[in-house]
Amino acid sequence: MPLSNLPTFPYGAVYYRRSNPPEPDWERDYGVAHDDGMNAFRHWVLWGAVEIAPGEYNWAPYDRQLELAAKHGLKTVFAEMVTVAPEWAFRQLAHARYQTADGRTLGSRMHVSCAVGGAPGLCLDNHDALAAAERFLTTLVTRYRGHPALAGYDVWNECNISPDVCYCPATLERFREWLRERYDSPQAVGEAWRRYSFATWEDVVPPTAPSPNPDTLDWQQFRVDNAYRLMKWRVDLIRRLDPDCAIVAHGIAGALSRMPQGAADDWRAADLVEAYGYTWGSSRHGDEPWKQYHAVDLVRAAARGKPFWHAEAYGGPLWLQPNVFGKPLDEGRVASPEDIRLWSLVSLAAGARGFFYLRWRPLLDGALFGAFGPYGLDGSRTSRSEMVAQIGRTLRQPELAPVLAAAPVKGDIGILVVPESQAFDYAFFANTSNYARCAEGAYQGFFSNNVQADWVRPEQMDDYDLLYLPYPVMLTGDTAGRIARWVERGGTLISEGCPGYFGDRAHVGERQPNLGLDTLFGVVERDVLFTPDLLEELTLTVSGRLIRGGLFRQQYTPTTGQPVGHYDDGTVAAVQHRHGRGRTLLVGTFPGYGHGQHPPEGCREFFGWLLDWAGRTPHVRLSDGRVTGRLQATEGHLYLWLTNPSRTPIAVHVDVSARWGRIVDARVRMGKPPEPPLVGGDDFTVVVPARDGLVLELIQVGWRGRALRLDDRPV
């Protein structure tokens, strides 16, 4: 199997990006990496730095990397292969330069993440540019296939594209081909787009700015489809040339914020490869405890049972980047050894089974000089690298193998990720911040109650029976019908406001809720306000709980539903309903947005109550909300991962759901608590060290040794 070329738990770093680190240090660095517990390196094999003239290649640096990897027992993954084009190609294939909507062509510039020219590459919708890239990939793969140190290829680094390109003639023709597969004629496109005077296909051009209309929605869908078409081209080419290598990729956990404009669809990317991963670092995103968990959970959901890695993790500081200005040092801006330990534990607790640091040692050139590496500028060991080594040695302890063989159990609730709602948000506002704030805020609300929320696409709905639907303002008829049938069969749905207000092609329904959802929720709309600037302080009461909303405000007249929430003026804000064998709760605004905008309390109590309303008990209840607990399971073994992001030890009382049996012992498998867990009856107390975590094996009567039930199985 291709993945057999990789270590069971890959642990290493991105090492070589020409021309860093300096060649005289390579031999020493490989020896240090091996001694410090690493078993794999990733290298950027940049087309523009290798094919120095047409058909003339400089493979010497990569020959040496593989030679050293074989000598020191490390495996190699090649990455970032055709996104940096040769300088000569910008001249020979000038027509294939990327073009912006206003007609500018993009020439060669320095890559932001390494000191090499040739970014952003060439548009591979041009057949001759694609052929040139294919010749390079073919030469690369045929040169190194079968090498004992080669594990495989990371075919798409961070799985996203620029929202500004490409508008070159080749891409426009590719777009028309995409449209021909969906519409009978240019006139049919005109009818769908409400642009009624297309006479020939040449008249059909994409919009140059987003708007909430069908042409934007089609253009955005084409760009996403086209990006994954080219990803599949890379996968198919490499697999044909080297059937034994591993083919992997990694994204940026951007499926809530960049899917329409950046093609950051982790589900589609993960489908095409054997292992998937993500770049994530608190320096850029923030070090709030929920944030990294939500990113890892996104990628785990997208991987759907495949191995997934923290493919680029931060191990050092980040200097002079605009997204860190104003942040204090202790919020991830300058990684400490304790940060590195905690971040690795969070990824592991959420299910990652591989770990690569974004640099082994920092770059010496360019905008990202000195960034990310746990080792010194000269490759010397640091206090951060000592922590990296400690983690590496821990992970290869034989007694930890059963723990790492376990997987997270299915979450207490699923949060639906609906692409068309996000696409509409981008089309209307030129960004997806409303969608992301609602979805992330809902996750944050559940997280603050130690409720494990999994991310779920509509095609995965049948794996869950309790779902939360954030920001559902645009739904296709297909998605609305799927949701209604799922509830009718017994599902329990909690939905935010304005569900399906915009239907297929962003058309507003005359009856609201739209698309037959009035029957699903047992209501009709009484009134609505699309006034986000006036609703930042919106409050409402649901089942006696004061919560916050925001963005939009929809009022209801119940038909067959029962009112359970009201706005300050007494109008109905929330309705519960039975539909078929299932239940719904519709809230007329966006509690996810309200909670995210008003942390830490916001709607915390409300999100905890939702499980009570649905008749569910979380997998794990904890007495202190600063600690996070996650269950992982294999046949006959149950493990509890506890992480404490605070800077003080926390004694926490743990109550595991009765569905897992009765606890008779809690044995420490990783970490060093100040005192052993105190087990008493069906629960226990344990002290979790500061900025650290623990892994406990739970020995329970009534569960151990039996097969996992459908509703408990790992995902």
N, C-alpha and C positions, 0 to 999 in steps of 0.2 A: 504494500500500500504506500502511496506517496508520502503520507505523514510519518511513516516509519523512519524516514530520513532525518526527522527532527527529534530532539530529546523529548522525553515524556513531558517534562516541564521545561520549556525553553526559558533560559534566564541569561540576559546579556544586555547589550546596548547597541545603538547605532555607532559605528566606529569611523569608517572612512568616507569622507566627502572631499573629493580632490580640491585642494591639496592639504587637507588637515586630517589627522595629525602629521607632523613631519616624519619623513621616511626613516631617519636614523633611530626613531623611538619605537618603531613597530614591533620589533622582536621583543623588546622589554615589555611593552604594553600587553602583548598576547600572553606572556608568562604571568604577569600580574593578574590579568583577567582570569586565567585558569586557576591560579592559586586562590583567588577571591571568590570562587564558586560559580563563575560564569561558564556557560556551555555553548553560547551562540553569539554571533555578531551579525548585524545588518550593515550593508554597505550600499551607498548610492552609486550606481553605475550609469553615469550621465552621458547620454549619446553625444552631446556637444563637447564633452571633455575627452571622449574616446576616439571617435571617428574624426581625426584631425584634418583630413582631406578626403575627398570622395574615394571610398574603398581603402583608405589607409588608416590603420587603427593603432592606438597605443594601449595595449593590454597589460603592459608590464606591472602597473600598480596592483591590478586585480589578480594576476598570476601570483604575485608575492603574497597577497592577502590569503589566498587559498592555500598556498604552501605553508604559511605560518599557522593557519587554522588546523590543517592536518597534523602539523608537528605538535601543537599544544592541545589537541583534542576538542576543538571548537567547531561547531557547524556554522555554515554561512548562508545568509539569505540576501539575495540581490534585490534592490529596490530602485524606484524613481528612474526608470530606464529611458523613456522617450518624451518626457515633458520638457527637456532642455535640448534644443536643436543645435546642430553645428552652425558656426558663424557663416561658413560657405553656403549652407543651405538657405539662409535668409536671402542671399544674393541669387542663387540658382533658382529658388522656388519662391520668388518674391510675391507671386500671386497667392501663395498659401499663407501669407502672414495673417494673423488674426485681425479682424476688422470690428470696430465698434459701431454702434447704431448711427452715429453721426459721420461715419465714413473714414475715421482715422484708422491707419494701419499701424500695428504694433511691431516695431523692430526689436532686435536683440537687446536685452538689458541684463544686468547682473541678477542672479537668483538671490532672493531674500534670505534663504536658509543655508547658502554655501557660497564661497567666493568663486563662482563660475558664471560666465556669460551664457547666453542662449535662451534665457527665459523670455516670454512664457512658452516658447516652442512654436510649432507651426500647426495650422489647422488641418487635422487629418481627415476632414471631409473631402479634401483634394486628393484625388487618386494617386498622383505622383508623390505627394508628401507621405501618404500612407505607405506606398511602395518603398520609399526610402527608409521609413521607420521599420518596415517589415524586414528589409535587408539587414539592418542593424541588429534587430532582435534575433533574427535567424543566425547571424554570425556569433552573437553572444551565447546563445543557448547551445549551438553545436560545438563551440569551443570548450564549454565547461561541463556539459552533461556527462554524467558518470564520474565526476571528480569526487573522491571520498569525503571531501570537506563541504561539498555543496548540498544544502538541504532543499533549497527551492527559491521561489521568486515572489516578492511582494509586488503584485501587478498594478496596483494603484495606491499611491501614497496619499492618504487622507481623503480619498474618494469625494472630491468636490471640484467644481469648476467655477470659473469667474462668471458672475451674473452679467457682465458687460459684453461678452463676445460669444459667438462669432456671427457676423453679418456678411461674410464674404460670399461671392457668387456660388461657390460650391456648397456652402451650408444652406443657402436659400434654395438651391435645387434639391438638396437632400430633404429640406422641409416640405417642398412640393411633393416629392415622392412619398413622404410620410402621409401627407394629406390625401394623396390619390388612393391610398389603402383604406381610407375612412369615408371618402366622399366620391360620388360618381363623376363629378364635374366641377369646374371652377364656379359655375352657377350655384351648385349645391353648397359649396363653401360660402359663397356670398349670402345665401339664405340663412345658413347657420350663424354666420358672423354678423348678420344684419348690415352687410356691405354689398348692396344689390347690383352692382354694375361691373362685376368681374366678367370680362369677355373671354379671356384666355388664361391659361395657367401663369403666364408671365405677369399678369396683373396682380397675382396673389403674392403679397409680401407680408412679412411679419410686422407686428407693431414695434415701434421704437421706444415706447415707454409703457409701463404696465397700466392697465385700467380694468375695472371689473366687468369685462366683456368677453365673449367667447374667443375672440382672436388671441387675447392674452393667455387665456387658459390653454388653448391649443398650442401656442408657441412655447409656453412653459413645459407642457407635457412632452412636446417634441424634444426639447433640450435635455430633459431628464432621460427620455428613451434613447436619444442619440448618445448620450454619455455612457450609458450602460451597454449600448451596442458596441462601442469602441472598447469598453472593458472586456466584453465577451470575445472580441477579436483578439485581444492580447492573450486571454486565457486559452482560447482554442489553438492559437498558433504555438504557444509554448507547450501545451499538452501534447500536440501532435509531434513536436520535435523531441520532447523529453517526457515520455509517459511515466517516468519514475520519480520526478521531482514533485515537491509540494508546491501548490499554488495557493497563495494567501493574499490578503489585502487588509487595509485598515482605514477606518474613517475618523471622524472627529466628534462622534456622538452628537451630530447636528440634525438629527431627523425631526426635531421639534422647531428648529429655527431656520434651517437653510435648505429644506427639501425642494421647494419650488424654484428658488433662484440659484441654488448651488448643487443640485442633484445629490444632496447628502442623504440618500435613502439607504440606510444600513441594511434593511431587509433585502433589497435587490442586490446590493453588493455581496452580502454574505451568501446569497443563493449560488453565486458563481464560483466560489472558492471552497477550499477544504478547511481552512481555518481563517478566522476573522479577528480584527482587533480595533483599537481606538487610540487616538492621541488625546491625552487629558492632563492638564496641569493646573493646580490652584493659582499659580501666578497669574494666569490669564483669566480664569473663570471665577475666582473667589474661593475662599476656603470654608464657606459655610458647610456644616456636616452633611446636609442633604445633597449637595451638588455633585460630588463625585459618585455617590451611590446612584443618583438618578442616571448619570452617564453610563456607568457600568451596567445597570439594569436595562438601559436602552439597547446596548450592544448584545447583551445576553438574550434579550427577546428576539432581536434580529437574527442572531446566530441559530436559533431554533435547534439547540442540541449539539451543534458543531462546537469544536474547541474554539475558544476565543481568548485573546491576549490583551494585556495593557501594552500595546505595541510601542508607544512612545510616552514614557513617564518622566517627570521632572526630577532631577537629582542635584540641582544647583540653582543659582540665582538667575534672574532675568533682568538685564540692564536696559535702560533707555528706550523701552517700548511704551507707546502711549497707553496701553491697557493696564499698566501697573502704576502709573503716576497717581499719587494720592493715596496709595495703599500702604498701610504700615508693614514693617518688615516681618512681623509675626503672623501675617495672613497669607503665607506662601510666597511672598515676594522674594525672599532669600531662604531657600530650603535649608532646614536644619536636619541633623541626623534623626531627630524625633519625628519631624515631618515625613521624612522618607519612610520610616518604619510604619507610621500610621497610614500613609497613602497606599503602601503595598498591602497592608492588612485589609483595608477597605476593598481594594480590587479583588483580593482573594475571597473575602467574605461574600461578595456579590457574585462570585463564580468564575472569575478570570483564572486561567490555568497556563499562564505564560507571562513574562514580564521583561520588557526591554526599556532601558533608559534612553531618553531622547539624544543624549550624547554620552560617550564613555568619558571623554575629556573635551573641554570646550573648544569651539572654533577660535582661531587666532585672527580671522579676517571677517569683514562684513558687519552688517547691522546686528547680528546675533553673536558677536564676539563674547567670549567668556560665559556664555549662557548654558544652563541646564546640566552640565557635566558634574558628576560626583567626584571625579578625580581632578587634580590640579591642572593649571594651564600647561605645565611641563610633564604631565602624566604622573606626578607624585601622588602618593596616598594622602587623604585628608580625613577629617573626622566623619565627613559624609560617606566617603568610600568605605570606611571601616564599617559603617552601618550596612552599606550595600553588600559587603563581604559577609557580614553576620547573617543577613537575610539569605544570601546564596547558600551558605553552609547549612543553614536550618532547613531549607527546602530540599536538600538532597539527603537528609537523614532518612534511612530506610523506614524507621518507625512512623514517619509522617506520610508515607505513601498511601495508606488507607484513607487518611483525612483528605488528601488531594484528589483521591478518586471519587469523592462524594460531589454532589451537585446541589445547588439551591432547590428547595422545594417550591412548588407553585405558590404564587403569592396569595395573600388574603383577598385581594381584589385586583381587577385589571382596569387600566386606564386606556380607553380606545384612542388610537392614533389614526385619524381620518385625513388622508392626504388632500381631499378636495376642500376641506375647511381651511387648511393651511394655504392651499393654492389661492383661494379666494382672498384670504387676508393679505397675501402678497400682491395680488392683482389690484386690490382696492387701495392699500396703504403703502405699496412699494417696499414692504418689509413684513415679517411674520411675528412681530413682537407681541401683538395681542394674543395670537394663538399660543405662542410659547409661554407667555405669562400665565395664561389660564391652565395649560397642561402642567407646567412646572409647579405652579401654585397648588394645584390639587395634589400632586405628588408630595410636595412639601407638607401639606396638611396631613396627609396620611402618615408620612415619615415622622412627624412630630408626635404621633401617637404610637410609634413603633409598629405601624401597619405596613406590611410589605406589599407595595403596589407594583404589579408587573405592567409593562407596556404591551398593548395588544392591537394588532391590525385587524380590520373587519374579517379577513379570511381566517383568522385564528379565534374568532369569537366562541366557537363551539367548544373550545378547550376550557372555557370559564362559565360560571353561572352567576357571577356578580361583576358588573362593569360600571365604570364612571365615564361619562361622555363629556369632555370639555369643549367649549367654544364650537358648537356644532352648527354654525350659522349657515354654512353651505353643505348640503348633502346631495348626492345623486339619487335618483329614484332607486337605483340598485342597492345602494347602501341603506337607504331608509327602509326598503322592503326587507333586507337582510336583518336589520335590527328588529323590526316588528315581528318577523317570524321567530327570531331567537327568543324574544320575550314570550311570545305565544306558547313556545315549547317549554317554558319554565324558567327563563332567565330573569334576573333582577337587574334593572337598569336605573341608574341615577344620572339625570341629564341636566346640564346647564341650559340657559335660556336660548330662545330663538332657534330651536332645532329645525334645520332645513328651511330657514326663512328664504334663502336663495336655493332654488333647485337646480336641475340640470341646466348647464350653460349660464349659470348665475341669474336665472329668471326668478323674480319674486312671485311667490304663490299668493293668489287672491284670498285664499282661506288659510289662516294660520292657527296652529302649526300646519305646515305645508306637507305635501306628499303623503297624505293619509295619516300623519302622525297625530292629528287631533283625536283620532280614534284610539291610537296607542296610549296617549296620555290622559284621555278623558277630559279634554279642555278645548275651548276656543279662545283665541286672543281677544282681550277687551281693548287693550291699548299698548303702544310700544313707544319708547324713547331711544333714538340713536343719538345720544348726546354725551359721548364719553367725557368731554371736558367738564360737564356739570355733575358727573356721577362718581367722582373720586371718593366722596365720603358717603356713598349710598349704604344704608343699612336696612335690614329686614329681619323679621323674626320667623324662624322655622321650628315648629314643635317646641315653642317656648325658649328657643336659643337665639340670642341676638348675634347676627353674623353680618359680614360685609360683602358687598358685591362690587359692581363697577362696569364700565364700558356701555352696556345697553340695559334697558329695564323693560321687561315684558310683563303685562298684567293679564290675568286670566279670568274667564268665566267657566267654572267647572260644568261639565255636562254629566258624565258618569263618574268623574273623579271626585275625590274628597279634598277640600282645602286644608292644608296643614301649615301654611305660612302666609304672612301679610307684610306689606310695606307700611311705612309710618302713617299713610293716609287711609289705611284699612282695606285697601284693595288687595286682591289675592295674588300672592307672590310665589306660592308653591302648592303643588297638587300631587297627591299620591293616587294610584289607580291599580286595579287588577285587570290584566289583559290575558285572556287564555289562562294558562297555568302559571304565568309570570306576574311580576309587579314592576311598577315604575314610580319614580319620584322625579318630578320636573320642577326645577327652581328657575324663576324667571330672569335671573341675572347670572353673574359668573363668580361663584364663591372661590374658585381657584384664583382668579384675578384678585379678588378682595383679600385673600389670605397672603398671596405673594406680595401685594403692595403694602400690607400692614403687618409685617412680622414683629415679634415672634408669635403673638397670640392670634390676631386676625380671626380666623374661623377654626382654630385648632380644636375646640370642643365639638364643633359641628362635624368635622371630618372623623373624629373618634366615634361620635354618635351614629354616623351612617352605618357602621358595621352592626351596632345594636339594632338599628332600624331594620336591617336586612336579616337579623337573627344569626349573626356570625360571631365567632370568637377568634381573635387574632392568634396566630401561631404562638406568639410570645408576648407576654405583658411584662413590662419593666417598671420598677418604682421610680426611676430617675430618667427623665426624657433626654438627658445628655448622652446616655449610652444607647447604642443601637445593637439589637440582637437579630441574627439571621440563622435560620435552620438550614442545614444541608444533610442530605441522606444518601446512603447506598443501601442495598439489600442487607438488612440486619444491623445497620449502624446509623446512628443519629448524632449529629454534631451541632453544637451551638457556638457561633462566632459572635463575640462581643467586642465592640470597638468603643473607645473612649477618646473623643477628640479634645477634651478639656485638658487643662494643665494642672489638674489635681486628681489624685486617685479617687474613685467613686465606689462606695459600697452600694450595690444594687440588688434588690430583691427580684428574683426571676420566677415567673409563673408560666409554665409551658402548657399549651392547650391539652385538655384531656384526650383529644383525638390521638395523641402520641403515646398514650399509656400513662402509667404512674412511675415517677422518678424514684429510683432506689439508690442512684449514685451519679455523681458528676465528676469525671476524671479529666484532669488537665492534660491536653495533648500538645498544646503550643502556648508559650508565654509563661510568665512567672508572676502569679498573684502574690501579694504580700502575705496572704494567708489562704489556706485551702478552702474550697467552697463548703458551705455549711448546709447540708441537705437535711430537710425536715419535712416529712410527709410528701406532698405533691409538688413542692417548690423548694427553692434554695436561695441563699444569699452568697454573693461573691464580691470581692473587691477587684475592680478592673484598674490596672495601673494608668497613670497619666499619659496622654498622647500615645496610647498603646492599645493592645487588645489581648484577648484570650480565645483559645479554642478548647471547648469542653466536649468530651464524649458523654452523652446522656444515656445511662443504663436504665432502661424502663421495663416494667412488667406490662405485658399486654400489647407491645408493639414489636420488640426485638425478635428478629427471625422470620417475621411474616412478610408477605409481599406488600408493597406499597399500594394503597388504594388509589383509584383513579384521581380523586380530588387531592391527593397528597403527593403525587408523583413528581420527581424532579423535572424541571424544564430547562 
